Amino acid sequence: MVKSITSLTGSGLKDWYLQRISAIVLTVYLFFLLGFVCSQSSLTYQSWSSLFAESWMKYFTLLAMLSLIVHAWIGIWTVLTDYVKVNTLRALLQLVFVLGFFTYLVWTIRILWGF
Amino acid sequence: MSNPKNIGFGDLMKYKFPATAIASILHRISGVLLFLMIPSLICALDESLKNQQSFLMVAEYFQSPLWRFLLWLFFSSLFYHVLAGIKHLFMDMGFFETMRSGRVASSLVIVISLVAAVLLGIELW
């Protein structure tokens, strides 16, 4: 039986499930952000920065970024598996993307918590 | 004859694709597009939170023709990807899985997204 070793969970069913969960989290976050921006007659640095100064917003944003990484990794893995049939090249590309995702996570943490 | 038959780019024009196929590939394309724009988004968030000056710089950047176009592309792709994603969730529940309902749902998603893209374009310019 073929086992996938570079997909997120190695299980098609688990990936399927996580893709939906992460999608829902991301959609909720998106709607919240859009709602916030639309509720401001004009978006100022004050209102924007005070939103992200709130602890709950930092945790929410971190959750959204983690969901984005899960969602994007499964998506990109699917696309790469479909189009890149040379295994070594695909593995290399996957490595590059995973490093990219790690960078996004660290960058987001630094933005939110300032270190 | 070998099955499955892989078609190359040259063969693409010879096939007539149903709305369901177009909806599906658009979902993939919009996904990849959104993925490519993630670094710019994180950068914009970073700068917009640093201080008043960089916040205004970000706002100014978004006024430029290039960034207006990219913003339009981003939000149009996002709109499509989320709407088609919601259709996916409905399909998980068993809806839109007949040939007819599938085509109707796919066409609807595409048309609504096109309208949204046009409205967004008008809004941004």
gemmi code that builds the backbone of each chain (N, CA, C; Angstrom):
import gemmi

chains = {
    "A": [
        ("MET", (0.846, -1.201, 0.000), (0.000, 0.000, 0.000), (0.875, 1.243, 0.000)),
        ("VAL", (0.491, 2.218, -0.770), (1.281, 3.453, -0.847), (1.043, 4.290, 0.398)),
        ("LYS", (2.132, 4.683, 1.075), (1.970, 5.556, 2.218), (2.551, 6.912, 1.871)),
        ("SER", (1.820, 7.952, 2.197), (2.331, 9.293, 1.945), (3.136, 9.738, 3.153)),
        ("ILE", (4.365, 10.201, 2.917), (5.172, 10.592, 4.070), (5.365, 12.093, 4.185)),
        ("THR", (4.996, 12.841, 3.128), (5.213, 14.281, 3.244), (3.910, 15.078, 3.328)),
        ("SER", (2.776, 14.417, 3.172), (1.535, 15.155, 3.376), (1.419, 15.460, 4.868)),
        ("LEU", (0.503, 16.333, 5.243), (0.478, 16.825, 6.616), (0.314, 15.699, 7.631)),
        ("THR", (-0.678, 14.827, 7.443), (-0.929, 13.797, 8.448), (-0.607, 12.397, 7.942)),
        ("GLY", (-0.362, 12.263, 6.633), (-0.117, 10.936, 6.081), (-1.400, 10.157, 5.857)),
        ("SER", (-2.523, 10.711, 6.288), (-3.810, 10.042, 6.102), (-4.707, 10.937, 5.266)),
        ("GLY", (-5.218, 10.399, 4.175), (-6.092, 11.184, 3.311), (-7.298, 11.709, 4.057)),
        ("LEU", (-7.841, 10.863, 4.925), (-9.036, 11.250, 5.678), (-8.733, 12.380, 6.669)),
        ("LYS", (-7.601, 12.262, 7.370), (-7.253, 13.299, 8.340), (-6.977, 14.616, 7.638)),
        ("ASP", (-6.266, 14.554, 6.492), (-6.005, 15.773, 5.724), (-7.312, 16.399, 5.257)),
        ("TRP", (-8.223, 15.558, 4.788), (-9.539, 16.018, 4.330), (-10.243, 16.779, 5.440)),
        ("TYR", (-10.205, 16.215, 6.632), (-10.863, 16.817, 7.789), (-10.183, 18.137, 8.173)),
        ("LEU", (-8.853, 18.128, 8.292), (-8.119, 19.332, 8.686), (-8.271, 20.447, 7.657)),
        ("GLN", (-8.388, 20.051, 6.384), (-8.585, 21.071, 5.354), (-9.880, 21.831, 5.611)),
        ("ARG", (-10.929, 21.123, 6.013), (-12.206, 21.782, 6.281), (-12.176, 22.594, 7.562)),
        ("ILE", (-11.582, 22.030, 8.606), (-11.512, 22.747, 9.895), (-10.737, 24.045, 9.717)),
        ("SER", (-9.556, 23.946, 9.083), (-8.746, 25.151, 8.900), (-9.470, 26.163, 8.023)),
        ("ALA", (-10.225, 25.662, 7.032), (-10.978, 26.568, 6.157), (-12.011, 27.352, 6.955)),
        ("ILE", (-12.693, 26.677, 7.870), (-13.736, 27.333, 8.668), (-13.110, 28.375, 9.595)),
        ("VAL", (-12.015, 28.015, 10.254), (-11.331, 28.976, 11.134), (-10.908, 30.206, 10.340)),
        ("LEU", (-10.314, 29.965, 9.168), (-9.858, 31.082, 8.342), (-11.020, 31.972, 7.904)),
        ("THR", (-12.144, 31.349, 7.548), (-13.305, 32.137, 7.110), (-13.845, 32.991, 8.249)),
        ("VAL", (-13.899, 32.409, 9.463), (-14.374, 33.180, 10.616), (-13.442, 34.370, 10.861)),
        ("TYR", (-12.137, 34.116, 10.809), (-11.161, 35.187, 11.026), (-11.317, 36.276, 9.972)),
        ("LEU", (-11.460, 35.848, 8.721), (-11.625, 36.794, 7.615), (-12.860, 37.664, 7.818)),
        ("PHE", (-13.986, 37.034, 8.137), (-15.231, 37.785, 8.345), (-15.084, 38.762, 9.504)),
        ("PHE", (-14.390, 38.309, 10.555), (-14.185, 39.203, 11.695), (-13.399, 40.441, 11.264)),
        ("LEU", (-12.272, 40.216, 10.579), (-11.430, 41.327, 10.135), (-12.198, 42.273, 9.214)),
        ("LEU", (-12.916, 41.693, 8.258), (-13.695, 42.519, 7.329), (-14.741, 43.320, 8.080)),
        ("GLY", (-15.390, 42.650, 9.051), (-16.399, 43.327, 9.853), (-15.798, 44.479, 10.620)),
        ("PHE", (-14.601, 44.236, 11.186), (-13.931, 45.292, 11.954), (-13.602, 46.484, 11.056)),
        ("VAL", (-12.985, 46.215, 9.914), (-12.591, 47.300, 9.015), (-13.807, 48.087, 8.546)),
        ("CYS", (-14.900, 47.366, 8.232), (-16.104, 48.055, 7.755), (-16.788, 48.858, 8.865)),
        ("SER", (-16.577, 48.440, 10.122), (-17.218, 49.148, 11.230), (-16.526, 50.474, 11.516)),
        ("GLN", (-15.304, 50.636, 10.989), (-14.591, 51.889, 11.202), (-14.878, 52.824, 10.035)),
        ("SER", (-15.362, 54.029, 10.337), (-15.631, 54.978, 9.255), (-14.333, 55.287, 8.524)),
        ("SER", (-13.235, 55.470, 9.294), (-11.926, 55.510, 8.655), (-10.951, 54.779, 9.561)),
        ("LEU", (-10.195, 53.879, 8.956), (-9.275, 53.058, 9.738), (-8.035, 53.876, 10.090)),
        ("THR", (-7.768, 54.007, 11.392), (-6.586, 54.753, 11.814), (-5.565, 53.817, 12.427)),
        ("TYR", (-4.329, 54.305, 12.546), (-3.294, 53.513, 13.199), (-3.732, 53.188, 14.620)),
        ("GLN", (-4.402, 54.172, 15.258), (-4.848, 53.968, 16.652), (-5.779, 52.765, 16.762)),
        ("SER", (-6.847, 52.768, 15.964), (-7.829, 51.697, 16.094), (-7.237, 50.352, 15.659)),
        ("TRP", (-6.414, 50.381, 14.604), (-5.805, 49.161, 14.080), (-4.853, 48.546, 15.103)),
        ("SER", (-3.957, 49.381, 15.657), (-2.964, 48.843, 16.588), (-3.590, 48.445, 17.916)),
        ("SER", (-4.658, 49.168, 18.329), (-5.267, 48.772, 19.604), (-6.026, 47.458, 19.464)),
        ("LEU", (-6.520, 47.170, 18.247), (-7.150, 45.862, 18.032), (-6.134, 44.749, 18.257)),
        ("PHE", (-4.947, 44.911, 17.644), (-3.939, 43.858, 17.730), (-3.181, 43.873, 19.050)),
        ("ALA", (-3.433, 44.913, 19.884), (-2.816, 44.944, 21.206), (-3.572, 44.031, 22.165)),
        ("GLU", (-4.837, 43.723, 21.816), (-5.643, 42.858, 22.674), (-5.112, 41.437, 22.632)),
        ("SER", (-5.044, 40.787, 23.802), (-4.548, 39.411, 23.862), (-5.387, 38.475, 23.015)),
        ("TRP", (-6.719, 38.594, 23.120), (-7.560, 37.647, 22.393), (-7.344, 37.741, 20.900)),
        ("MET", (-7.044, 38.969, 20.394), (-6.805, 39.161, 18.961), (-5.487, 38.515, 18.545)),
        ("LYS", (-4.488, 38.600, 19.446), (-3.197, 37.963, 19.133), (-3.362, 36.452, 19.043)),
        ("TYR", (-4.124, 35.897, 19.993), (-4.324, 34.445, 19.965), (-5.141, 34.041, 18.748)),
        ("PHE", (-6.169, 34.841, 18.444), (-7.010, 34.586, 17.282), (-6.168, 34.627, 15.993)),
        ("THR", (-5.303, 35.641, 15.898), (-4.449, 35.777, 14.717), (-3.469, 34.616, 14.618)),
        ("LEU", (-2.905, 34.205, 15.750), (-1.991, 33.068, 15.751), (-2.720, 31.806, 15.301)),
        ("LEU", (-3.941, 31.626, 15.806), (-4.756, 30.488, 15.389), (-5.008, 30.533, 13.883)),
        ("ALA", (-5.297, 31.727, 13.374), (-5.552, 31.886, 11.942), (-4.306, 31.545, 11.133)),
        ("MET", (-3.139, 31.973, 11.598), (-1.907, 31.689, 10.869), (-1.622, 30.188, 10.877)),
        ("LEU", (-1.831, 29.534, 12.014), (-1.634, 28.089, 12.088), (-2.615, 27.388, 11.141)),
        ("SER", (-3.854, 27.861, 11.116), (-4.843, 27.294, 10.204), (-4.434, 27.517, 8.756)),
        ("LEU", (-3.882, 28.696, 8.476), (-3.435, 28.990, 7.116), (-2.331, 28.031, 6.706)),
        ("ILE", (-1.397, 27.780, 7.609), (-0.288, 26.878, 7.308), (-0.802, 25.467, 7.045)),
        ("VAL", (-1.706, 24.992, 7.895), (-2.304, 23.663, 7.701), (-3.005, 23.603, 6.350)),
        ("HIS", (-3.855, 24.588, 6.104), (-4.672, 24.618, 4.890), (-3.815, 24.720, 3.638)),
        ("ALA", (-2.842, 25.643, 3.665), (-1.993, 25.857, 2.499), (-1.072, 24.671, 2.253)),
        ("TRP", (-0.591, 24.054, 3.332), (0.301, 22.908, 3.145), (-0.435, 21.763, 2.453)),
        ("ILE", (-1.631, 21.450, 2.918), (-2.412, 20.388, 2.291), (-2.698, 20.730, 0.837)),
        ("GLY", (-3.066, 21.997, 0.583), (-3.354, 22.427, -0.782), (-2.135, 22.327, -1.689)),
        ("ILE", (-1.012, 22.863, -1.227), (0.211, 22.864, -2.031), (0.704, 21.440, -2.236)),
        ("TRP", (0.606, 20.614, -1.192), (1.010, 19.211, -1.325), (0.202, 18.539, -2.437)),
        ("THR", (-1.109, 18.822, -2.469), (-1.991, 18.249, -3.482), (-1.568, 18.691, -4.881)),
        ("VAL", (-1.328, 19.983, -5.032), (-0.940, 20.530, -6.335), (0.395, 19.944, -6.779)),
        ("LEU", (1.370, 19.898, -5.861), (2.687, 19.357, -6.206), (2.590, 17.888, -6.592)),
        ("THR", (1.789, 17.128, -5.845), (1.643, 15.706, -6.139), (1.019, 15.496, -7.514)),
        ("ASP", (0.123, 16.398, -7.885), (-0.541, 16.267, -9.184), (0.379, 16.596, -10.340)),
        ("TYR", (1.261, 17.600, -10.172), (1.988, 18.121, -11.324), (3.469, 17.797, -11.343)),
        ("VAL", (4.079, 17.591, -10.181), (5.514, 17.318, -10.161), (5.719, 15.828, -9.950)),
        ("LYS", (6.007, 15.121, -11.048), (6.071, 13.662, -10.977), (7.477, 13.160, -10.692)),
        ("VAL", (8.455, 14.053, -10.751), (9.827, 13.672, -10.416), (9.978, 13.765, -8.908)),
        ("ASN", (10.137, 12.627, -8.255), (10.073, 12.571, -6.792), (11.081, 13.462, -6.091)),
        ("THR", (12.323, 13.454, -6.579), (13.347, 14.244, -5.888), (13.028, 15.735, -5.977)),
        ("LEU", (12.585, 16.173, -7.154), (12.233, 17.586, -7.319), (11.055, 17.951, -6.428)),
        ("ARG", (10.056, 17.064, -6.383), (8.873, 17.339, -5.570), (9.268, 17.435, -4.099)),
        ("ALA", (10.102, 16.496, -3.650), (10.554, 16.511, -2.254), (11.297, 17.805, -1.946)),
        ("LEU", (12.123, 18.245, -2.878), (12.871, 19.484, -2.684), (11.919, 20.681, -2.591)),
        ("LEU", (10.956, 20.745, -3.498), (9.987, 21.846, -3.472), (9.200, 21.839, -2.171)),
        ("GLN", (8.810, 20.637, -1.722), (8.063, 20.539, -0.463), (8.898, 21.069, 0.692)),
        ("LEU", (10.176, 20.750, 0.671), (11.060, 21.244, 1.732), (11.095, 22.767, 1.726)),
        ("VAL", (11.231, 23.339, 0.531), (11.265, 24.801, 0.406), (9.982, 25.417, 0.962)),
        ("PHE", (8.843, 24.823, 0.603), (7.571, 25.395, 1.072), (7.415, 25.250, 2.584)),
        ("VAL", (7.822, 24.124, 3.123), (7.713, 23.928, 4.570), (8.562, 24.958, 5.309)),
        ("LEU", (9.768, 25.217, 4.797), (10.608, 26.248, 5.404), (9.923, 27.611, 5.321)),
        ("GLY", (9.261, 27.836, 4.190), (8.501, 29.080, 4.035), (7.422, 29.196, 5.094)),
        ("PHE", (6.690, 28.123, 5.322), (5.620, 28.132, 6.322), (6.177, 28.386, 7.713)),
        ("PHE", (7.333, 27.783, 8.001), (7.952, 28.013, 9.301), (8.285, 29.492, 9.462)),
        ("THR", (8.802, 30.081, 8.370), (9.131, 31.507, 8.398), (7.894, 32.346, 8.696)),
        ("TYR", (6.760, 32.000, 8.044), (5.531, 32.768, 8.270), (5.124, 32.691, 9.740)),
        ("LEU", (5.246, 31.508, 10.313), (4.828, 31.331, 11.701), (5.680, 32.188, 12.632)),
        ("VAL", (7.000, 32.080, 12.460), (7.901, 32.847, 13.322), (7.663, 34.344, 13.126)),
        ("TRP", (7.535, 34.761, 11.874), (7.312, 36.172, 11.570), (6.041, 36.680, 12.259)),
        ("THR", (4.973, 35.885, 12.170), (3.698, 36.293, 12.790), (3.848, 36.414, 14.303)),
        ("ILE", (4.541, 35.462, 14.930), (4.748, 35.523, 16.373), (5.517, 36.785, 16.736)),
        ("ARG", (6.517, 37.099, 15.933), (7.314, 38.299, 16.208), (6.478, 39.564, 16.048)),
        ("ILE", (5.625, 39.586, 15.042), (4.765, 40.762, 14.839), (3.837, 40.945, 16.033)),
        ("LEU", (3.243, 39.848, 16.487), (2.218, 39.939, 17.529), (2.799, 40.192, 18.915)),
        ("TRP", (3.944, 39.534, 19.200), (4.470, 39.647, 20.557), (5.774, 40.415, 20.646)),
        ("GLY", (6.249, 40.934, 19.559), (7.339, 41.898, 19.562), (8.722, 41.377, 19.824)),
        ("PHE", (8.945, 40.033, 19.686), (10.350, 39.598, 19.843), (10.812, 38.782, 18.645)),
    ],
    "B": [
        ("MET", (-4.771, 1.478, -26.503), (-5.007, 2.781, -25.878), (-4.708, 2.705, -24.395)),
        ("SER", (-3.989, 3.681, -23.854), (-3.628, 3.616, -22.439), (-4.603, 4.465, -21.616)),
        ("ASN", (-5.037, 3.875, -20.490), (-5.899, 4.618, -19.567), (-5.204, 4.746, -18.226)),
        ("PRO", (-5.259, 5.839, -17.493), (-5.830, 7.121, -17.919), (-4.938, 7.836, -18.918)),
        ("LYS", (-5.558, 8.681, -19.707), (-4.811, 9.422, -20.696), (-4.473, 10.793, -20.123)),
        ("ASN", (-3.181, 11.066, -20.008), (-2.802, 12.389, -19.520), (-2.822, 13.380, -20.664)),
        ("ILE", (-3.514, 14.475, -20.488), (-3.536, 15.488, -21.552), (-2.509, 16.558, -21.234)),
        ("GLY", (-1.868, 17.024, -22.278), (-0.898, 18.106, -22.096), (-1.551, 19.425, -22.407)),
        ("PHE", (-0.788, 20.487, -22.212), (-1.324, 21.828, -22.448), (-1.824, 21.985, -23.880)),
        ("GLY", (-1.119, 21.367, -24.829), (-1.524, 21.479, -26.226), (-2.900, 20.900, -26.476)),
        ("ASP", (-3.269, 19.876, -25.680), (-4.562, 19.229, -25.884), (-5.712, 20.006, -25.272)),
        ("LEU", (-5.379, 20.944, -24.345), (-6.415, 21.611, -23.569), (-7.511, 22.221, -24.429)),
        ("MET", (-7.103, 22.867, -25.537), (-8.073, 23.580, -26.364), (-9.025, 22.629, -27.080)),
        ("LYS", (-8.649, 21.334, -27.183), (-9.481, 20.408, -27.952), (-10.674, 19.898, -27.145)),
        ("TYR", (-10.638, 20.148, -25.826), (-11.694, 19.615, -24.990), (-12.719, 20.672, -24.623)),
        ("LYS", (-13.986, 20.227, -24.472), (-15.031, 21.127, -23.995), (-15.245, 20.797, -22.521)),
        ("PHE", (-14.995, 21.759, -21.648), (-15.066, 21.485, -20.220), (-16.386, 21.945, -19.630)),
        ("PRO", (-17.045, 21.085, -18.819), (-18.268, 21.520, -18.146), (-17.959, 22.536, -17.054)),
        ("ALA", (-19.008, 23.226, -16.610), (-18.831, 24.282, -15.601), (-18.173, 23.737, -14.345)),
        ("THR", (-18.499, 22.472, -14.019), (-17.935, 21.868, -12.814), (-16.419, 21.784, -12.899)),
        ("ALA", (-15.909, 21.474, -14.084), (-14.462, 21.376, -14.248), (-13.817, 22.750, -14.124)),
        ("ILE", (-14.476, 23.758, -14.710), (-13.927, 25.113, -14.650), (-13.934, 25.618, -13.218)),
        ("ALA", (-15.034, 25.345, -12.510), (-15.117, 25.760, -11.107), (-14.000, 25.136, -10.295)),
        ("SER", (-13.707, 23.869, -10.606), (-12.691, 23.162, -9.850), (-11.303, 23.729, -10.099)),
        ("ILE", (-10.954, 23.951, -11.365), (-9.600, 24.442, -11.648), (-9.430, 25.875, -11.168)),
        ("LEU", (-10.533, 26.654, -11.199), (-10.456, 28.025, -10.683), (-10.197, 28.022, -9.184)),
        ("HIS", (-10.775, 27.028, -8.491), (-10.533, 26.901, -7.061), (-9.061, 26.657, -6.803)),
        ("ARG", (-8.445, 25.819, -7.611), (-7.021, 25.522, -7.463), (-6.173, 26.749, -7.806)),
        ("ILE", (-6.491, 27.396, -8.922), (-5.712, 28.555, -9.349), (-5.801, 29.681, -8.321)),
        ("SER", (-7.026, 29.948, -7.831), (-7.184, 31.015, -6.837), (-6.426, 30.666, -5.571)),
        ("GLY", (-6.410, 29.373, -5.226), (-5.680, 28.936, -4.042), (-4.191, 29.210, -4.171)),
        ("VAL", (-3.622, 28.858, -5.313), (-2.190, 29.079, -5.528), (-1.882, 30.577, -5.525)),
        ("LEU", (-2.733, 31.363, -6.159), (-2.556, 32.815, -6.182), (-2.536, 33.395, -4.775)),
        ("LEU", (-3.516, 32.985, -3.960), (-3.588, 33.467, -2.587), (-2.323, 33.083, -1.825)),
        ("PHE", (-1.891, 31.828, -2.052), (-0.694, 31.339, -1.385), (0.505, 32.221, -1.709)),
        ("LEU", (0.637, 32.607, -2.981), (1.779, 33.411, -3.401), (1.770, 34.792, -2.770)),
        ("MET", (0.589, 35.261, -2.354), (0.495, 36.609, -1.809), (0.630, 36.655, -0.290)),
        ("ILE", (0.780, 35.500, 0.333), (0.880, 35.468, 1.796), (2.024, 36.330, 2.331)),
        ("PRO", (3.241, 36.234, 1.762), (4.336, 37.060, 2.305), (4.005, 38.558, 2.278)),
        ("SER", (3.398, 39.011, 1.202), (3.040, 40.437, 1.114), (2.067, 40.820, 2.215)),
        ("LEU", (1.118, 39.928, 2.514), (0.132, 40.215, 3.553), (0.779, 40.335, 4.914)),
        ("ILE", (1.672, 39.377, 5.216), (2.322, 39.401, 6.524), (3.173, 40.660, 6.632)),
        ("CYS", (3.849, 41.005, 5.540), (4.667, 42.216, 5.517), (3.800, 43.445, 5.764)),
        ("ALA", (2.641, 43.496, 5.101), (1.743, 44.641, 5.283), (1.275, 44.730, 6.729)),
        ("LEU", (0.960, 43.583, 7.328), (0.537, 43.577, 8.733), (1.664, 44.098, 9.623)),
        ("ASP", (2.870, 43.590, 9.362), (4.042, 43.994, 10.126), (4.203, 45.521, 10.098)),
        ("GLU", (4.255, 46.053, 8.895), (4.481, 47.493, 8.741), (3.329, 48.306, 9.326)),
        ("SER", (2.103, 47.818, 9.121), (0.943, 48.603, 9.555), (0.848, 48.696, 11.067)),
        ("LEU", (1.521, 47.786, 11.769), (1.443, 47.805, 13.227), (2.644, 48.473, 13.881)),
        ("LYS", (3.707, 48.756, 13.120), (4.939, 49.293, 13.704), (4.717, 50.654, 14.325)),
        ("ASN", (4.336, 51.625, 13.525), (4.044, 52.964, 14.032), (3.180, 53.711, 13.029)),
        ("GLN", (2.787, 54.909, 13.413), (1.908, 55.723, 12.584), (2.460, 55.920, 11.167)),
        ("GLN", (3.767, 56.196, 11.070), (4.359, 56.494, 9.765), (4.275, 55.293, 8.825)),
        ("SER", (4.706, 54.125, 9.327), (4.691, 52.946, 8.451), (3.267, 52.528, 8.118)),
        ("PHE", (2.311, 52.777, 9.047), (0.897, 52.521, 8.763), (0.461, 53.340, 7.554)),
        ("LEU", (0.826, 54.629, 7.567), (0.453, 55.510, 6.458), (1.172, 55.124, 5.177)),
        ("MET", (2.434, 54.638, 5.338), (3.175, 54.165, 4.159), (2.444, 53.000, 3.494)),
        ("VAL", (1.948, 52.069, 4.308), (1.212, 50.929, 3.775), (-0.028, 51.419, 3.031)),
        ("ALA", (-0.749, 52.348, 3.668), (-1.950, 52.904, 3.038), (-1.608, 53.552, 1.705)),
        ("GLU", (-0.449, 54.243, 1.686), (-0.031, 54.898, 0.453), (0.307, 53.872, -0.629)),
        ("TYR", (1.042, 52.828, -0.226), (1.393, 51.755, -1.148), (0.157, 51.208, -1.838)),
        ("PHE", (-0.892, 50.995, -1.024), (-2.101, 50.378, -1.562), (-2.828, 51.282, -2.551)),
        ("GLN", (-2.443, 52.574, -2.565), (-3.057, 53.489, -3.530), (-2.404, 53.377, -4.897)),
        ("SER", (-1.167, 52.843, -4.939), (-0.447, 52.803, -6.211), (-1.158, 51.882, -7.197)),
        ("PRO", (-1.047, 52.164, -8.501), (-1.742, 51.358, -9.519), (-1.425, 49.871, -9.407)),
        ("LEU", (-0.126, 49.554, -9.224), (0.268, 48.150, -9.138), (-0.440, 47.453, -7.987)),
        ("TRP", (-0.421, 48.112, -6.797), (-0.980, 47.462, -5.619), (-2.493, 47.429, -5.643)),
        ("ARG", (-3.091, 48.449, -6.287), (-4.548, 48.390, -6.446), (-4.918, 47.157, -7.253)),
        ("PHE", (-4.156, 46.896, -8.309), (-4.420, 45.728, -9.142), (-4.222, 44.451, -8.331)),
        ("LEU", (-3.120, 44.391, -7.572), (-2.831, 43.189, -6.793), (-3.878, 42.971, -5.716)),
        ("LEU", (-4.336, 44.077, -5.091), (-5.396, 43.979, -4.090), (-6.670, 43.452, -4.730)),
        ("TRP", (-6.969, 43.967, -5.927), (-8.169, 43.516, -6.636), (-8.056, 42.030, -6.932)),
        ("LEU", (-6.858, 41.632, -7.425), (-6.618, 40.226, -7.738), (-6.760, 39.367, -6.484)),
        ("PHE", (-6.173, 39.844, -5.384), (-6.212, 39.108, -4.129), (-7.643, 38.917, -3.646)),
        ("PHE", (-8.404, 40.017, -3.559), (-9.752, 39.902, -2.999), (-10.707, 39.156, -3.929)),
        ("SER", (-10.499, 39.296, -5.246), (-11.324, 38.533, -6.185), (-11.053, 37.043, -6.027)),
        ("SER", (-9.755, 36.696, -5.923), (-9.385, 35.287, -5.738), (-9.920, 34.757, -4.421)),
        ("LEU", (-9.807, 35.598, -3.375), (-10.272, 35.186, -2.055), (-11.777, 34.951, -2.082)),
        ("PHE", (-12.506, 35.878, -2.693), (-13.962, 35.744, -2.793), (-14.312, 34.436, -3.481)),
        ("TYR", (-13.671, 34.191, -4.629), (-13.981, 32.971, -5.369), (-13.637, 31.734, -4.540)),
        ("HIS", (-12.437, 31.749, -3.966), (-11.944, 30.572, -3.253), (-12.846, 30.226, -2.070)),
        ("VAL", (-13.289, 31.255, -1.323), (-14.169, 31.026, -0.177), (-15.546, 30.548, -0.643)),
        ("LEU", (-16.093, 31.182, -1.684), (-17.427, 30.804, -2.164), (-17.423, 29.367, -2.690)),
        ("ALA", (-16.412, 29.048, -3.514), (-16.294, 27.678, -4.030), (-16.001, 26.708, -2.892)),
        ("GLY", (-15.282, 27.183, -1.870), (-14.997, 26.350, -0.709), (-16.279, 26.014, 0.042)),
        ("ILE", (-17.164, 26.998, 0.170), (-18.454, 26.763, 0.822), (-19.257, 25.759, 0.016)),
        ("LYS", (-19.175, 25.875, -1.332), (-19.835, 24.881, -2.193), (-19.275, 23.490, -1.907)),
        ("HIS", (-17.971, 23.401, -1.686), (-17.336, 22.124, -1.338), (-17.938, 21.538, -0.070)),
        ("LEU", (-18.174, 22.415, 0.929), (-18.752, 21.954, 2.182), (-20.166, 21.429, 1.959)),
        ("PHE", (-20.923, 22.117, 1.095), (-22.262, 21.626, 0.765), (-22.180, 20.277, 0.063)),
        ("MET", (-21.184, 20.122, -0.813), (-21.025, 18.850, -1.522), (-20.677, 17.740, -0.546)),
        ("ASP", (-19.885, 18.092, 0.497), (-19.573, 17.105, 1.533), (-20.851, 16.598, 2.185)),
        ("MET", (-21.858, 17.486, 2.273), (-23.120, 17.116, 2.907), (-24.065, 16.438, 1.930)),
        ("GLY", (-23.635, 16.305, 0.665), (-24.444, 15.570, -0.295), (-25.178, 16.420, -1.310)),
        ("PHE", (-25.057, 17.765, -1.186), (-25.753, 18.628, -2.130), (-24.914, 18.829, -3.402)),
        ("PHE", (-25.553, 19.239, -4.473), (-24.913, 19.586, -5.748), (-24.120, 18.423, -6.324)),
        ("GLU", (-24.523, 17.177, -6.016), (-23.726, 16.055, -6.488), (-24.344, 15.327, -7.665)),
        ("THR", (-25.495, 15.829, -8.165), (-25.996, 15.306, -9.435), (-25.385, 16.141, -10.553)),
        ("MET", (-25.432, 15.621, -11.760), (-24.831, 16.342, -12.875), (-25.459, 17.714, -13.022)),
        ("ARG", (-26.784, 17.765, -12.930), (-27.477, 19.030, -13.161), (-27.220, 20.020, -12.031)),
        ("SER", (-27.421, 19.560, -10.790), (-27.244, 20.482, -9.665), (-25.788, 20.921, -9.555)),
        ("GLY", (-24.880, 20.020, -9.922), (-23.456, 20.356, -9.899), (-23.148, 21.477, -10.872)),
        ("ARG", (-23.699, 21.354, -12.077), (-23.455, 22.398, -13.081), (-24.070, 23.720, -12.675)),
        ("VAL", (-25.293, 23.656, -12.126), (-25.965, 24.890, -11.710), (-25.152, 25.583, -10.619)),
        ("ALA", (-24.762, 24.810, -9.610), (-24.005, 25.389, -8.496), (-22.684, 25.976, -8.977)),
        ("SER", (-22.004, 25.240, -9.864), (-20.715, 25.724, -10.374), (-20.901, 27.025, -11.149)),
        ("SER", (-21.890, 27.040, -12.025), (-22.131, 28.252, -12.821), (-22.468, 29.428, -11.928)),
        ("LEU", (-23.286, 29.179, -10.902), (-23.673, 30.241, -9.968), (-22.464, 30.832, -9.275)),
        ("VAL", (-21.613, 29.947, -8.765), (-20.413, 30.406, -8.050), (-19.548, 31.256, -8.965)),
        ("ILE", (-19.362, 30.799, -10.197), (-18.519, 31.537, -11.137), (-19.125, 32.896, -11.459)),
        ("VAL", (-20.434, 32.910, -11.736), (-21.098, 34.167, -12.116), (-21.076, 35.165, -10.959)),
        ("ILE", (-21.437, 34.697, -9.750), (-21.446, 35.585, -8.575), (-20.047, 36.159, -8.351)),
        ("SER", (-19.017, 35.307, -8.502), (-17.651, 35.773, -8.281), (-17.233, 36.784, -9.337)),
        ("LEU", (-17.673, 36.581, -10.571), (-17.355, 37.542, -11.632), (-17.978, 38.895, -11.309)),
        ("VAL", (-19.249, 38.862, -10.882), (-19.936, 40.099, -10.514), (-19.179, 40.787, -9.374)),
        ("ALA", (-18.812, 39.994, -8.368), (-18.079, 40.549, -7.220), (-16.772, 41.168, -7.672)),
        ("ALA", (-16.081, 40.489, -8.599), (-14.799, 41.003, -9.088), (-14.992, 42.338, -9.805)),
        ("VAL", (-16.064, 42.427, -10.587), (-16.336, 43.680, -11.303), (-16.646, 44.790, -10.301)),
        ("LEU", (-17.523, 44.490, -9.326), (-17.872, 45.492, -8.315), (-16.643, 45.935, -7.542)),
        ("LEU", (-15.795, 44.964, -7.216), (-14.572, 45.272, -6.483), (-13.663, 46.166, -7.317)),
        ("GLY", (-13.597, 45.885, -8.615), (-12.794, 46.704, -9.508), (-13.286, 48.134, -9.550)),
        ("ILE", (-14.615, 48.271, -9.601), (-15.208, 49.615, -9.594), (-14.896, 50.317, -8.284)),
        ("GLU", (-14.985, 49.564, -7.172), (-14.740, 50.130, -5.849), (-13.310, 50.628, -5.714)),
        ("LEU", (-12.379, 49.875, -6.313), (-10.960, 50.208, -6.123), (-10.479, 51.317, -7.043)),
        ("TRP", (-11.280, 51.609, -8.095), (-10.814, 52.655, -9.001), (-11.804, 53.803, -9.092)),
    ],
}
model = gemmi.Model(1)
for chain_id, residues in chains.items():
    chain = gemmi.Chain(chain_id)
    for i, (resn, *xyz) in enumerate(residues, 1):
        res = gemmi.Residue()
        res.name, res.seqid = resn, gemmi.SeqId(i, " ")
        for name, pos in zip(("N", "CA", "C"), xyz):
            atom = gemmi.Atom()
            atom.name, atom.element = name, gemmi.Element(name[0])
            atom.pos, atom.b_iso = gemmi.Position(*pos), 0.0
            res.add_atom(atom)
        chain.add_residue(res)
    model.add_chain(chain)
structure = gemmi.Structure()
structure.add_model(model)
structure.setup_entities()
